[in-house]
Amino acid sequence: MGSISGFFGKDIAIDLGTANIVVYVKGKGVVVNEPSIIAYRKPNRRSPREIIAFGGEAKAMAGKTPRGVETVRPLLNGVIADFDMTGALIRHFLEKAANGMRMMSHPRVVVCAPVQVTEVERKAFIDATLDGGAREAYVVEEPVAAAIGVGLPIAEPRGNMILDIGGGTSEVAVLSLGGVVVSRSLRAAGDEMDAAIMSMLRQKYTMSIGPATAEEIKNTVGTAVRRDCEKHIEVRGRNLTDGLPRAMRISSGEVLDALNPVVGQIVEMVRETLERTPPELARDIADQGIVLTGGVALLDGLDERLSSELNAPVMRAERPLFSVAEGLGKLLEQIDSMKKVLVSVGHGVR
């Protein structure tokens, strides 16, 4: 019992994303990295809503559930869509971080939120984290956490630009002297790319696929630039003409054409942010470049495309999937002295 209490006496950071939840424990590093998905049995007159799976297990069920069972992402476009499910998700993965043992004491938890959320949405992150078992909950703006995670010197009087592209949102921010100077957020990111691939197959080949297949296509042959040597992938889905199963090969060039509108929106968002950046900070960014992070940073050629269209160096973070969690982890090491970047705080007794 004492060892559990000692474990959860430590501070914890949670990157609570639309697509994935990453839990970082002070002194241990990243201990959980799973999809932000829950599978549940729908309520009826005899029983309430019953959660039956979390994370990877729930994702494997998506699109394959029997009648009466559904899968849901509690967060959509970077904000909480289902408060109760978000609290349950946090509680489950905090307990998983403790090797399945229930918490005997409640930790201080730092969680990130999109930079342009409303006060109501930010409070929802605080309340859901407290509901999930935290003793105290702090909120950090996501680009700040990502910048700290990749090692940008944001406390110095110079411009640092970070572009974080996740599942539900793309966010870009210019930081200096420990805070956000200019920022923009766009609800066009990994999920929109998956939807674009699904739409392309439906319109071009009258073929229906699910989000999981679209994500696999994006990760396998997706690209943001045209290559001399194209890749191919065999896709299996349903023929919309006769309803029968169908298999076909598609090329990376076709996927590029599908992704171009979403990539174009992201490029335009960064360009508009640079236009609003004070000249002295823009000069710094031209010198040291833009850091690209988030899951979509792994898309082939995205850094090349951004660099070419924005006329500035673009570097992909070394561990883009964990930049936010690792930044939150660094904040945990000096949580009391870094309160100025913790934009919200809540206290609760559970």
N, C-alpha and C positions, 0 to 999 in steps of 0.2 A: 504493500500500500504506500509506504513512504517513497519508493522509487517513482511511482506514478505521480505523486504529489510534487516531487522534485522536478520531474520532467515538465509538468505543466506549470511549475513556478517560473519557468523560463518564458521569455517573450516570444511571440509567434507573429509571422507575417503571412498574409494571404493575398496572392494575386488572383482576384476573383473575376475571371474573364468570361465573356460570352461563350467561348469555345472550350476553355480549359481552366481548371483551378489548380494553382501551384501553392503548396504550403511549405514555408521555410521556418525552421526552428532554430533559435539562437544557439550557437555552438555546435549545431549538427548540419546546417545547410538545408538544401531542398530534400524533403522527405516524402512529398506527395506531388504527383503530376498526373492528373486524370481529366477526362472530359467533364464539363459542367452539365451533366445530364442526369435526370432522375426518371426511373420507370415506376409507374404506380397503377394500382387497381382503382378504377373509378368508383366513386361512392354510390350506394343504393340505399333503399329504405332500411336495410338490415345492418349495413356497416358503413363507416366513414371511408374517406380516401386512405388507401394503404400503400405505403412506399415499399416496393419489392426489390429495387436495385439502384445502385449509384454508379456514376463514373463510367469506366470502360465496360462494365457488365451491362449497364443500361444502354450505352451507345450501340453495343452489339445487338440489342433488341430493337433498335429504331427501324421502323418500317416493316417489322416482322411480327408485331405483337398480335395476339388473338383478340377477339372481341372482349371489351371490358378492361383492357390494359392499354395504357398510353405512355409514351415517353415525352418529356418536356425539358426544355432549357429554362431554368428559372430566371436567367438574365437574357435580355434581348437588347441588341445595339448598345451594349455596355452598361445598361441600367437594369434595376430589379423589376422584373415583370410579375413575379409571384413571390410575395414576401415569405409566406410560410415555407415554401419549398426551398428558398434561399437559406433560411435559417436552418432547415433540416440538412441541407447540403454542407453548410459550414460545420454543423455539429458532427456529422458523420466523418468528415475528413480530419477534423481535429482529433477525434477518437482514433481514427485510423493511424494518424501520426504517432499516437501512443500505443501502437501495436494492438489495436482493438480493445484496449482497456478503457473503461469509462473514466472521465476526468474526476479527480478527487479534489483538485483546486482549480481555480479559473485563471487563465493567463491574461496578460495584456496583449492585445492583438492590434496590429497595424494592417490596414486594408487599403487598396488603391481604388480610386474612382476616376472616371473620365474628367478631363480638365474643365469641360463646359457643362457639367451637370448643374441642375438647380439645387437650391438649398433643401427643398423637399426630397429630391433624389439622394442628395448627400446624407441627409438624416436617415433615409431608408437603409443605406449601407451601415451606418452606425447601429441602428436598431436591430437589423438582421444579424450583425456580428455579436451583439449582446445576447440576442435570442439564441444564437448558436453556442453560447457557453463562455463568452469572454467576460472578464471582470471589468476591463476598460477597453475601449475601442477608439482607435485613431484613424483618420482618413488622410491619405496623401494623394495629391494629384498624380495621375499615372505617368505623364511625361517626366515629372520630377524624379519619380522612382526609377524610371527607365534610364534617365541620364546619369543618375548616381550609380546604377547597376553597371553601366558600360564604362564608368570611370571618367566622365566628363567633369572638368573643374568648374562646376556651376556656381561655386561660392566666389569665384574671381570676377573682377569687373571686365568681362569680355563675353562676346556672344557665343553661345553654344546652341546648335540646332539638333533636335531629335525628332525622328519620324517613326512612330510606333503604329504598325498595321497589324491588327489582331483579327479575330473572327467577326466581330460585330461593328467595330469602329476603326477608323484611321485617325490618328491625332498627330499634329505637328506642333512643336513649341520652340520658341527661342527663349533661352534662360540666361540670366546674368545676376550676379550678386545674390544667389540663393533663391531666386524666384522667377516666375514666368513673366516675360515682358510682352510677348505676342503669342497667341495660340489660335488654332482652329481645329475643329473636329468634324468628321464626315462619316455618315452612316453608310459608307461604301468600303468594304474590306473583304475578308476571306469568304464570308457567307454570300456576299453579292457576286463574287467570282464563281462560286459553286452554282448559284442560280443562273448565271450567264451561260455556263457550260450546259446545264440542263435545257435552257431555252434554245441554244444553238442546235442541239441534237433533236429537239422536238420540231423545230421549224425546218431544219435542213434535211433530216432523215426520218421524220415522223416516228421518232423513237423516244420512249419515256424511260428515264432512269431516276434513281433517288439521290438525295443529298450525299449519302456516303459514297456512292459510285462517282459522283461529280467531284468530290474531294479527292478521291483516289486518282482520277484523271489529272486534276490540277497538280497534285504532288508528284505524279510520275512523268508527265510530258508537258505540264504547264510552263509557259515562258512569257517574258515581257518583251523579248526582242526576236527578230527573225534570224534563224540560224541556217547556214549552208547545208548542214546535215540534219534533216528532220528526224524526230523520234516518232514512234507509233505505239499505240496501245489497242488491245482488243477490248471492246466494250460489250457487255451483255445487258439487255434491257427488254422492254416490251414494245412490240410493233403496234403503233396506234391505229394502223389501218385494219388489222385483223385480230388484234389482241393477243397474238401468239408471241412466245419468246423469240428474241432475235440477237444475233451477235454480229459485230462489224468492227473494222479497224478504222481509227481516226488518227490524224497526224497532229504534231505539235503546232504546225502552222494554222490548222483549223481552231485549235484551242487558243492560240494567240489572237486570232480574229475575234473570238468570243470575249476574251478578257480585255481587249483594247479599250472599250468604253469605260470600264471600271478603273483601269490603270490611268487612263486620261483624266478622270475626275481627281484621282489622288495627286497627279502631277500638277494639276491646276490649283488644288488646295495649297500645295507647298509654294507654288509661284506667287499666289496672292498673299501668303504669309510673309514671304521675302519682301514683297512690295510694301508691306506695312512695317517692316523692321527698320528701326533707326539706323542711319547710314554707318555709324561707327561700329555697331554690332554686325551689320551686313558685311562690312569689310572683314571682320573676324571670321565669319562663316565662309566667305570666299577663300580665305587662307586655309582654314582647318577643316572645312567641309561639313557635311551632314551625316549623322549617324542613323542608320536604318536598323530598326529592331522590330520585334513581334513575329508571330508565326509566319506571316506572309513575306517577311524579309527573305525567307528561304526560296521564294519563287525565282527560278532561273532567269538571270539577266535583268532583274528589277533594279539592282544598283546601277548597272550600265545605262539603263533607260533613263533613270532619274538624273544621273550625272550629265548625260548628253542633252537632255531637254532643259535642265536648270543651270547649265554652265557652272557647275560647282562640283568638287569632289564628293562622292558618296561612298561611305564605308559601311559594310554590313557588320553588326555586332558579332562578337565571337560566339556567344550563346544567346541568340535572339529570343528563343522561347522562354528563357529564364532571366532576362535583363531586369524586368520589373520586380520579380521576387528577390533577386539578388540585391537590387537597390533598396528594397524594403528591409532586407536582412542587414545591410550596412547601417540603415537608420536605427535598427534595433540595438546595434552595438553602442550607439550614443543617443538613445531615445530622449533622455532628459535634456541634452544640450541641443537637440535638433527640433525642438518644439515649433520653431517658426515655419518649418515646411509641413507640419502636421496641421492641415487647414481645419480639421474638425476633431472634436473629441467627445466621447460619451462615456458615462459610467453606469454600471448596473450591478445588481446583486442577484445571482442565480443560485 
